[in-house]
Amino acid sequence: MFAAVIAAGAALLIAVGVGAWAAGHYSAETVTVGSGAAATVPSSAQVDPNVAAGAHTFVQFACAQCHGDQGKGGVSPDVPALDVAGKTLTAAQLRHIIDHGLGVSSNPTKPYMPVWGAVISTRQVNYLIAYLHAGLPPVPDATPPVVPTGQGTVVAGGALYVKYGCINCHGPNGLGGVPNPLSPDKTIPPLSGADFFGEFNTDAKIADVIRSGSVIGKAPIVSMPHWGGIIPAQDIQALVDYIKTFKSS
């Protein structure tokens, strides 16, 4: 049964999380970059609350960064669009993919949708399914956070930390605390503290783990996706610069 689900899901979801937005070079002028995807819907328009909640959850967990705004794809050839496929899979199939991940976890050069089951609640999955089955319509304000430019890489990195969903697992300011019961240390590692910066004591080491992830590939252990090929190099450096501001860096 799961084989059939995975086969169907392969056309749908391969990586969570993350990169239609390309930051380019941080210029000397202060400008902001926003999605603008929701501009086609007046703020006064009535939106099904479940669909709206799904759209905001889609943004919160950085699904748009891999699958594109409103799931329209275009980020990576290895990550499918969702605007058509999302309506064809059953709720059970979608739930299994979201909870258990999908992709080749052993290949860090390819995107991999992580195991979300221990992080995303059942109700949030229900909202995502409602949004997918509705065809991922535009919803006012369901857009990734604006990333400032011209204010340095630390400022940009702080916005990217939210945009790419790092905050959902590693916590505000990298403090951690998200449970990961079947992992060796029972929690998702923080990105702060002496232990972290003792192991990841160079920019290259921090950047490498962002690119390759820490995929274990076995539910219900939460896994970090492979961000290489999704997050542009300048965004990775901005994230590194931001992470280095955390306590005990």
Backbone bond lengths (Angstrom), bond angles and torsions (degrees), N, CA, C in turn:
res aa  C-N    CA-C-N  psi(-1)  N-CA   C-N-CA  omega(-1)  CA-C   N-CA-C  phi
1 M - - - 1.468 - - 1.519 110.79 -
2 F 1.375 115.75 -47.78 1.452 118.81 -179.43 1.514 111.58 -63.29
3 A 1.351 116.37 -31.01 1.467 118.48 178.98 1.511 110.34 -62.74
4 A 1.349 115.82 -40.71 1.462 118.99 178.98 1.503 111.13 -66.11
5 V 1.343 115.79 -38.74 1.463 119.76 178.33 1.512 110.74 -63.05
6 I 1.328 116.22 -45.62 1.461 119.97 -179.24 1.524 110.75 -63.38
7 A 1.348 116.13 -40.94 1.465 119.55 -179.76 1.517 110.46 -62.44
8 A 1.334 115.77 -42.81 1.463 118.53 178.14 1.504 110.95 -68.16
9 G 1.333 115.29 -38.90 1.456 119.22 -176.40 1.500 113.75 -72.14
10 A 1.325 118.15 -22.71 1.457 120.16 -177.79 1.507 111.38 -61.04
11 A 1.339 115.71 -28.18 1.457 118.52 177.27 1.508 111.69 -79.38
12 L 1.334 115.11 -5.88 1.466 118.43 -173.96 1.510 113.30 -110.12
13 L 1.332 118.21 -60.59 1.465 120.61 -169.89 1.507 109.48 -129.21
14 I 1.312 118.58 123.05 1.454 119.93 175.95 1.502 110.09 -122.47
15 A 1.271 120.69 -28.21 1.466 120.27 178.68 1.510 110.01 -143.83
16 V 1.282 119.11 143.64 1.457 121.51 -178.27 1.477 107.53 -79.90
17 G 0.668 106.91 -149.52 1.359 132.81 159.52 1.448 115.73 40.12
18 V 1.411 151.03 -61.86 1.387 115.43 -121.87 1.494 110.65 -163.48
19 G 1.720 152.36 145.13 1.374 163.38 102.35 1.452 129.27 149.97
20 A 1.368 123.55 31.65 1.450 118.69 176.39 1.509 111.38 -63.75
21 W 1.330 115.01 -28.42 1.471 119.44 -179.82 1.512 109.89 -78.15
22 A 1.326 118.10 128.85 1.461 121.24 175.62 1.510 107.60 -113.06
23 A 1.299 115.54 121.54 1.453 119.23 -171.29 1.509 112.44 -72.42
24 G 1.338 118.60 -28.86 1.453 119.86 -172.82 1.508 109.78 66.77
25 H 1.314 116.14 -159.02 1.461 119.29 179.05 1.521 109.00 -91.47
26 Y 1.321 116.18 141.99 1.448 119.89 179.22 1.517 108.58 -73.12
27 S 1.332 115.06 117.28 1.458 120.24 -171.97 1.519 111.05 -87.07
28 A 1.318 115.15 175.49 1.460 120.21 -179.95 1.519 111.25 -78.61
29 E 1.347 117.06 -17.21 1.455 119.66 -179.74 1.523 109.85 -93.46
30 T 1.314 116.24 150.88 1.453 121.15 178.90 1.518 108.64 -90.31
31 V 1.333 115.39 108.64 1.457 121.58 176.30 1.507 106.73 -132.36
32 T 1.323 116.58 167.28 1.447 120.71 177.87 1.507 108.77 -128.31
33 V 1.330 114.90 153.25 1.452 121.41 -179.73 1.507 107.72 -118.36
34 G 1.312 117.65 124.61 1.455 121.05 178.55 1.506 110.52 -127.05
35 S 1.319 117.54 163.76 1.450 121.42 -177.37 1.519 111.53 -68.81
36 G 1.360 116.45 -49.37 1.453 120.17 -178.16 1.513 113.57 74.35
37 A 1.362 117.59 1.89 1.448 120.62 -174.57 1.519 112.62 -64.66
38 A 1.322 117.15 -30.19 1.457 119.75 -174.76 1.515 112.81 -88.04
39 A 1.324 117.93 1.88 1.452 120.69 -174.60 1.523 112.28 -66.33
40 T 1.359 117.32 -19.57 1.451 120.27 -177.68 1.525 112.24 -77.72
41 V 1.325 118.15 -8.63 1.458 121.47 -178.86 1.519 109.19 -112.70
42 P 1.323 119.13 118.23 1.469 120.41 177.63 1.520 110.07 -58.36
43 S 1.330 116.41 145.88 1.454 119.98 -178.05 1.512 112.02 -64.23
44 S 1.344 116.88 -20.13 1.460 119.95 -179.15 1.524 112.49 -87.08
45 A 1.332 117.60 -5.62 1.456 120.24 -177.98 1.522 110.70 -66.07
46 Q 1.328 115.94 145.43 1.448 121.17 178.05 1.533 109.24 -81.06
47 V 1.312 116.50 129.09 1.458 122.38 179.43 1.514 107.76 -124.41
48 D 1.330 117.22 134.13 1.459 120.47 175.38 1.528 108.86 -53.84
49 P 1.330 118.43 125.43 1.470 120.46 -176.03 1.523 113.78 -57.25
50 N 1.334 117.69 -36.64 1.459 119.97 179.30 1.523 111.37 -68.46
51 V 1.321 116.46 -40.01 1.463 120.78 177.75 1.525 109.84 -66.80
52 A 1.341 116.35 -42.44 1.462 119.99 178.76 1.522 110.88 -62.21
53 A 1.332 116.79 -43.62 1.467 119.81 178.17 1.522 110.49 -62.30
54 G 1.324 116.89 -37.40 1.462 120.42 177.34 1.508 112.54 -64.93
55 A 1.328 116.75 -38.75 1.464 120.44 178.74 1.523 110.85 -64.20
56 H 1.323 116.95 -41.57 1.468 119.99 179.32 1.530 111.38 -70.92
57 T 1.328 117.13 -35.19 1.461 120.45 175.93 1.526 110.04 -66.21
58 F 1.324 116.58 -38.18 1.465 122.75 177.66 1.527 110.32 -57.90
59 V 1.328 115.67 -39.93 1.458 120.71 177.69 1.526 110.78 -74.61
60 Q 1.329 116.81 -45.06 1.462 121.07 -176.50 1.523 112.05 -56.89
61 F 1.326 116.41 -41.10 1.458 120.17 -177.29 1.524 112.79 -96.15
62 A 1.332 116.16 19.13 1.462 123.62 169.68 1.519 113.78 61.63
63 C 1.319 117.63 23.96 1.468 119.88 176.78 1.529 110.78 -58.92
64 A 1.340 115.84 -36.92 1.458 120.54 -178.04 1.519 112.28 -63.42
65 Q 1.317 117.22 -24.90 1.460 119.48 -175.70 1.527 112.01 -73.79
66 C 1.325 117.23 -17.98 1.469 120.60 173.68 1.522 111.55 -106.25
67 H 1.336 115.64 -41.03 1.461 119.67 -173.51 1.522 112.73 -95.53
68 G 1.335 118.13 -1.37 1.452 121.35 178.68 1.518 112.04 86.50
69 D 1.333 115.93 160.01 1.459 121.15 177.02 1.523 109.51 -56.99
70 Q 1.331 115.78 132.34 1.465 122.67 -177.25 1.520 111.63 54.34
71 G 1.327 117.13 26.59 1.462 121.46 175.88 1.504 115.41 67.07
72 K 1.343 117.15 24.81 1.464 120.45 -175.31 1.522 113.67 -85.12
73 G 1.336 117.20 1.91 1.454 120.89 176.38 1.513 113.09 75.18
74 G 1.336 115.42 -159.29 1.448 121.22 178.01 1.509 114.86 90.95
75 V 1.323 117.81 1.49 1.461 120.27 -178.34 1.520 110.83 -87.84
76 S 1.315 116.62 -48.51 1.462 122.66 -177.72 1.516 108.88 -146.26
77 P 1.347 117.89 142.84 1.470 119.43 176.59 1.523 112.85 -64.90
78 D 1.334 116.92 -16.02 1.464 120.98 179.79 1.520 112.95 -89.91
79 V 1.335 116.66 -4.35 1.473 120.17 -178.22 1.525 108.61 -118.96
80 P 1.326 117.81 118.47 1.462 120.43 -175.55 1.519 113.06 -77.27
81 A 1.329 114.56 157.93 1.460 120.56 170.51 1.529 108.39 -72.37
82 L 1.323 116.28 157.88 1.464 121.27 -177.26 1.519 113.16 -115.87
83 D 1.328 117.91 -10.13 1.459 119.37 -170.13 1.531 112.36 -65.53
84 V 1.322 118.61 -25.31 1.470 121.47 175.41 1.523 110.33 -102.56
85 A 1.333 116.74 -50.35 1.464 120.99 -176.29 1.520 112.11 -62.04
86 G 1.335 116.86 -32.60 1.454 119.96 -177.70 1.513 113.98 -61.60
87 K 1.335 116.54 -23.78 1.462 120.20 -179.69 1.521 112.39 -88.84
88 T 1.331 117.74 -11.80 1.456 120.34 -173.93 1.522 113.62 -95.69
89 L 1.333 117.74 -26.33 1.457 120.13 179.86 1.524 110.41 -83.66
90 T 1.313 116.17 149.20 1.459 120.90 179.79 1.529 109.89 -74.41
91 A 1.332 114.94 165.90 1.462 119.85 177.59 1.526 110.17 -60.11
92 A 1.319 117.52 -39.75 1.464 120.94 -179.62 1.529 111.15 -64.45
93 Q 1.321 116.84 -40.70 1.460 120.45 178.85 1.523 111.43 -65.43
94 L 1.326 116.35 -45.43 1.456 120.37 179.29 1.518 111.19 -63.09
95 R 1.330 116.34 -42.12 1.466 120.01 -179.83 1.529 110.80 -62.46
96 H 1.312 117.27 -41.37 1.467 120.32 -179.99 1.525 110.89 -63.52
97 I 1.326 116.98 -41.85 1.465 120.66 -179.44 1.524 110.82 -65.63
98 I 1.331 116.94 -45.61 1.463 120.49 -179.12 1.530 110.26 -64.18
99 D 1.307 117.06 -43.30 1.466 120.66 -176.05 1.522 113.17 -73.43
100 H 1.344 117.42 -32.12 1.457 120.66 -170.61 1.520 114.39 -111.11
101 G 1.332 118.04 -6.86 1.458 119.88 -178.88 1.514 111.94 79.78
102 L 1.329 114.79 174.79 1.461 119.89 -178.76 1.520 108.96 -164.17
103 G 1.299 116.22 144.41 1.458 121.17 179.37 1.517 110.45 124.49
104 V 1.319 115.65 -173.83 1.456 121.71 179.77 1.524 107.99 -97.03
105 S 1.315 115.90 98.01 1.461 119.57 -173.50 1.515 112.85 -68.02
106 S 1.329 117.37 -21.77 1.463 120.72 -175.89 1.521 113.54 -83.58
107 N 1.328 117.76 -7.07 1.466 120.88 -176.80 1.531 109.80 -111.45
108 P 1.341 117.58 99.07 1.472 119.82 -176.26 1.525 114.18 -71.15
109 T 1.332 118.05 -5.60 1.467 119.96 178.20 1.522 111.62 -87.43
110 K 1.320 117.31 -7.86 1.454 121.68 -179.73 1.535 109.58 -115.62
111 P 1.334 117.32 145.31 1.463 119.43 177.90 1.526 111.12 -61.24
112 Y 1.293 115.43 148.82 1.468 121.38 178.44 1.518 107.94 -140.73
113 M 1.329 115.80 126.20 1.455 119.45 177.07 1.518 108.45 -77.01
114 P 1.315 117.99 122.77 1.464 119.95 -173.22 1.519 113.14 -74.01
115 V 1.310 114.80 170.13 1.455 123.32 175.95 1.529 107.80 -80.85
116 W 1.344 116.23 111.35 1.456 120.62 -174.39 1.519 113.16 -100.03
117 G 1.342 117.93 -5.59 1.456 120.93 -169.69 1.511 115.64 -54.63
118 A 1.337 117.60 -33.71 1.464 119.85 -177.26 1.522 112.73 -87.55
119 V 1.335 117.09 -5.25 1.467 121.22 -176.28 1.527 111.68 -111.44
120 I 1.321 116.81 -46.27 1.461 121.21 -178.57 1.526 109.23 -88.97
121 S 1.324 116.72 131.53 1.460 121.02 -177.53 1.527 111.19 -76.03
122 T 1.322 115.37 163.48 1.467 120.73 177.28 1.518 110.97 -58.25
123 R 1.328 116.92 -41.32 1.470 120.23 -179.42 1.528 110.54 -65.54
124 Q 1.325 117.48 -40.07 1.461 119.73 178.28 1.525 111.05 -64.72
125 V 1.330 117.17 -37.88 1.466 120.36 176.44 1.523 109.55 -63.78
126 N 1.324 117.32 -40.44 1.466 120.55 177.26 1.526 110.48 -58.66
127 Y 1.321 116.38 -42.57 1.463 120.15 178.51 1.533 110.99 -63.96
128 L 1.328 116.55 -43.31 1.469 119.59 178.33 1.526 110.81 -60.49
129 I 1.312 116.94 -42.23 1.462 120.51 179.29 1.523 110.72 -63.09
130 A 1.328 117.44 -42.29 1.471 120.66 177.99 1.522 110.30 -60.46
131 Y 1.311 116.90 -41.54 1.468 121.74 -179.98 1.525 110.71 -66.33
132 L 1.333 116.95 -44.23 1.462 121.03 179.00 1.522 111.16 -64.47
133 H 1.315 117.66 -44.68 1.461 120.68 -179.42 1.524 112.34 -67.85
134 A 1.327 116.55 -23.55 1.472 120.04 176.45 1.521 111.97 -81.05
135 G 1.331 117.31 -4.56 1.460 120.71 179.98 1.505 114.39 89.28
136 L 1.337 118.24 18.94 1.465 124.58 178.68 1.533 111.76 53.11
137 P 1.336 117.69 57.30 1.469 120.34 -179.71 1.520 111.10 -69.14
138 P 1.332 117.59 158.11 1.469 119.90 174.90 1.512 110.95 -65.13
139 V 1.312 116.36 136.74 1.465 122.52 179.43 1.530 107.29 -128.03
140 P 1.327 118.82 128.39 1.467 120.71 -178.78 1.515 112.38 -53.19
141 D 1.325 115.26 132.69 1.469 123.89 174.53 1.522 114.39 71.21
142 A 1.316 118.91 0.57 1.467 120.47 175.30 1.523 107.98 -87.04
143 T 1.315 114.56 72.38 1.462 121.59 -177.04 1.526 109.41 -134.19
144 P 1.326 117.37 150.40 1.467 119.90 177.87 1.518 110.97 -60.21
145 P 1.333 117.51 155.92 1.461 119.59 -179.92 1.520 111.89 -62.79
146 V 1.301 114.63 148.57 1.460 121.29 176.81 1.528 109.65 -69.20
147 V 1.314 117.03 137.64 1.464 121.98 179.52 1.524 108.65 -108.19
148 P 1.330 118.32 110.60 1.467 120.47 -179.72 1.524 111.12 -65.41
149 T 1.301 115.88 146.78 1.460 121.50 170.68 1.526 108.27 -123.17
150 G 1.305 115.58 161.72 1.447 119.95 -178.71 1.517 113.26 76.87
151 Q 1.332 117.91 9.42 1.460 121.93 -179.60 1.527 111.52 -121.50
152 G 1.309 116.89 12.98 1.451 121.08 178.23 1.518 112.78 94.55
153 T 1.325 114.97 159.67 1.457 119.78 -175.71 1.526 113.00 -72.94
154 V 1.320 118.37 -25.96 1.461 119.64 178.74 1.526 110.00 -65.80
155 V 1.319 117.34 -44.23 1.463 121.29 178.47 1.527 109.96 -64.09
156 A 1.326 116.38 -45.99 1.463 120.00 177.85 1.523 110.50 -61.06
157 G 1.332 116.59 -42.55 1.455 120.65 -179.48 1.513 112.82 -62.23
158 G 1.336 117.31 -35.52 1.456 120.44 177.78 1.523 111.94 -62.36
159 A 1.331 116.78 -40.49 1.464 120.39 177.35 1.525 111.02 -71.10
160 L 1.322 116.52 -38.22 1.459 120.53 179.73 1.530 111.40 -66.67
161 Y 1.313 117.13 -31.98 1.460 122.64 178.21 1.533 110.22 -59.84
162 V 1.322 116.33 -34.93 1.458 121.63 175.58 1.521 110.21 -81.94
163 K 1.321 116.70 -44.19 1.465 121.24 -175.35 1.517 112.24 -60.35
164 Y 1.331 116.54 -41.38 1.461 120.43 -179.42 1.523 113.05 -87.74
165 G 1.316 117.51 6.82 1.455 121.10 173.12 1.513 115.40 78.44
166 C 1.329 118.77 9.12 1.469 121.03 179.77 1.525 111.00 -57.21
167 I 1.323 115.88 -36.19 1.462 121.30 -176.21 1.524 112.38 -63.52
168 N 1.339 117.57 -26.74 1.464 120.47 -177.48 1.521 112.37 -65.46
169 C 1.327 116.88 -32.03 1.462 120.41 -177.05 1.527 113.06 -107.43
170 H 1.327 116.69 -36.99 1.471 120.12 -175.10 1.525 112.98 -96.71
171 G 1.333 116.44 -5.37 1.445 120.54 173.29 1.515 114.51 80.70
172 P 1.339 117.21 162.19 1.462 121.25 175.66 1.525 110.10 -58.48
173 N 1.318 115.63 137.09 1.457 121.88 178.48 1.530 112.39 58.40
174 G 1.341 116.09 22.70 1.453 120.58 176.94 1.506 114.81 68.47
175 L 1.329 117.81 21.96 1.459 120.95 -173.45 1.518 113.69 -79.68
176 G 1.339 117.91 -11.44 1.455 120.68 176.78 1.510 113.04 72.05
177 G 1.343 115.13 -152.36 1.456 120.49 178.41 1.508 114.90 102.58
178 V 1.355 118.17 -2.58 1.463 120.51 179.16 1.529 108.81 -82.95
179 P 1.344 118.16 125.19 1.473 120.25 -176.80 1.526 112.27 -65.54
180 N 1.316 115.71 146.30 1.462 123.75 174.46 1.535 105.75 -144.02
181 P 1.358 116.54 73.36 1.467 121.78 -161.99 1.528 116.16 -54.64
182 L 1.323 118.73 -35.48 1.457 119.38 -175.12 1.524 113.42 -93.28
183 S 1.320 116.72 1.36 1.464 118.92 175.74 1.524 109.26 -79.17
184 P 1.324 118.13 161.29 1.472 120.17 -176.62 1.519 114.36 -55.56
185 D 1.352 117.33 -38.88 1.468 118.97 -178.07 1.525 113.08 -101.97
186 K 1.338 117.24 7.98 1.473 123.80 172.98 1.517 114.24 67.51
187 T 1.312 119.18 9.05 1.455 121.16 -179.45 1.518 109.82 -151.47
188 I 1.338 116.13 159.23 1.460 120.18 173.01 1.523 107.45 -76.29
189 P 1.315 119.03 129.27 1.464 120.61 -173.48 1.528 112.36 -61.06
190 P 1.328 116.83 140.73 1.466 120.23 171.68 1.519 109.67 -71.82
191 L 1.317 115.61 163.66 1.470 121.42 176.38 1.518 110.17 -108.45
192 S 1.313 115.56 25.17 1.461 120.98 178.83 1.518 108.40 -138.97
193 G 1.317 115.46 170.68 1.453 119.52 178.58 1.515 112.45 97.69
194 A 1.321 114.65 163.11 1.466 120.59 -175.44 1.519 112.25 -64.90
195 D 1.337 117.67 -36.27 1.463 119.69 -178.83 1.521 111.16 -63.27
196 F 1.339 116.16 -46.21 1.465 119.05 -179.32 1.521 111.09 -62.48
197 F 1.322 116.61 -50.95 1.464 119.11 -175.62 1.531 112.45 -75.12
198 G 1.330 116.82 -15.03 1.452 118.64 171.21 1.516 111.31 -72.45
199 E 1.344 116.06 -37.94 1.464 120.33 179.09 1.517 111.54 -81.20
200 F 1.322 116.69 -41.78 1.469 121.11 -178.03 1.528 107.84 -108.03
201 N 1.318 114.62 76.82 1.464 121.16 -171.06 1.524 113.75 -99.99
202 T 1.340 117.75 10.69 1.458 120.99 175.19 1.530 108.90 -138.37
203 D 1.330 115.06 158.61 1.468 119.59 175.72 1.524 110.53 -57.24
204 A 1.336 116.15 -41.55 1.464 120.52 -175.78 1.526 111.56 -62.32
205 K 1.331 117.08 -39.88 1.462 119.80 -179.19 1.521 111.71 -67.69
206 I 1.322 116.81 -39.72 1.464 119.76 177.84 1.526 109.82 -66.59
207 A 1.325 116.58 -44.58 1.466 120.69 179.96 1.524 111.03 -62.53
208 D 1.330 117.06 -39.20 1.466 120.55 -178.06 1.525 111.88 -63.35
209 V 1.341 116.80 -40.98 1.464 118.12 -178.88 1.523 110.74 -72.34
210 I 1.331 118.41 -28.71 1.467 120.31 174.00 1.522 109.37 -65.09
211 R 1.326 117.01 -44.32 1.465 120.64 -178.13 1.523 112.39 -67.62
212 S 1.316 117.12 -43.80 1.470 120.41 -171.82 1.516 113.35 -91.75
213 G 1.345 117.55 -18.98 1.448 120.44 -178.08 1.511 111.70 69.67
214 S 1.306 115.52 -169.11 1.460 120.82 178.40 1.518 108.04 -139.98
215 V 1.326 114.92 52.47 1.456 120.70 -172.44 1.525 110.68 -72.00
216 I 1.304 115.57 127.61 1.458 121.99 172.81 1.522 109.23 -100.14
217 G 1.324 115.46 -33.49 1.454 120.08 172.46 1.517 115.19 75.78
218 K 1.321 118.80 26.02 1.459 120.61 179.48 1.513 108.61 -138.15
219 A 1.331 116.94 110.99 1.467 120.64 178.07 1.521 108.98 -65.44
220 P 1.351 118.84 147.95 1.460 125.67 4.09 1.519 113.78 -98.16
221 I 1.333 118.17 28.44 1.452 119.58 176.41 1.532 108.94 -72.41
222 V 1.323 117.16 124.06 1.455 121.29 178.26 1.523 108.71 -65.00
223 S 1.316 116.75 137.21 1.453 120.49 -178.68 1.513 110.33 -125.05
224 M 1.320 116.01 146.41 1.460 121.71 177.00 1.519 108.52 -89.51
225 P 1.315 118.58 130.30 1.471 120.20 -176.29 1.515 112.54 -70.74
226 H 1.314 115.34 163.70 1.458 121.71 170.52 1.529 107.41 -79.00
227 W 1.311 116.62 113.37 1.471 119.71 -179.34 1.522 112.38 -92.26
228 G 1.330 117.72 -12.29 1.461 119.62 178.50 1.520 110.63 -60.52
229 G 1.319 117.19 134.51 1.454 121.12 -176.70 1.515 113.07 87.49
230 I 1.328 116.83 -10.56 1.468 121.29 178.09 1.521 110.09 -110.51
231 I 1.324 117.13 -52.72 1.462 120.64 -179.32 1.528 108.83 -86.53
232 P 1.325 118.20 123.31 1.470 120.47 178.00 1.525 111.89 -60.29
233 A 1.325 115.77 153.00 1.470 121.38 -175.07 1.522 111.83 -56.61
234 Q 1.343 117.68 -40.08 1.458 119.05 -177.77 1.528 111.32 -69.93
235 D 1.339 117.57 -28.64 1.459 120.77 175.63 1.522 110.45 -71.15
236 I 1.325 116.68 -39.26 1.464 119.98 177.68 1.525 110.02 -61.34
237 Q 1.334 117.06 -42.79 1.464 119.52 179.00 1.523 110.72 -64.74
238 A 1.331 117.30 -38.63 1.465 119.89 177.86 1.533 110.51 -64.32
239 L 1.328 117.21 -39.94 1.460 120.21 176.10 1.526 111.23 -62.87
240 V 1.333 116.55 -42.24 1.465 120.43 177.82 1.525 110.22 -59.81
241 D 1.329 116.51 -45.76 1.460 120.23 -179.21 1.523 111.79 -62.70
242 Y 1.337 116.10 -36.61 1.463 119.99 178.39 1.526 110.71 -70.70
243 I 1.323 117.24 -45.56 1.463 121.08 179.72 1.521 110.68 -58.61
244 K 1.309 117.07 -34.71 1.473 120.39 -179.34 1.530 113.34 -69.81
245 T 1.335 117.00 -7.72 1.466 119.39 174.35 1.526 112.07 -86.04
246 F 1.340 117.69 -8.39 1.454 120.75 -176.18 1.532 111.28 -70.50
247 K 1.299 114.98 162.79 1.476 122.34 -175.60 1.527 111.29 -55.87
248 S 1.339 115.47 136.10 1.470 125.13 177.99 1.513 113.28 71.47
249 S 1.334 117.34 17.60 1.468 118.60 176.37 1.524 109.51 -73.33
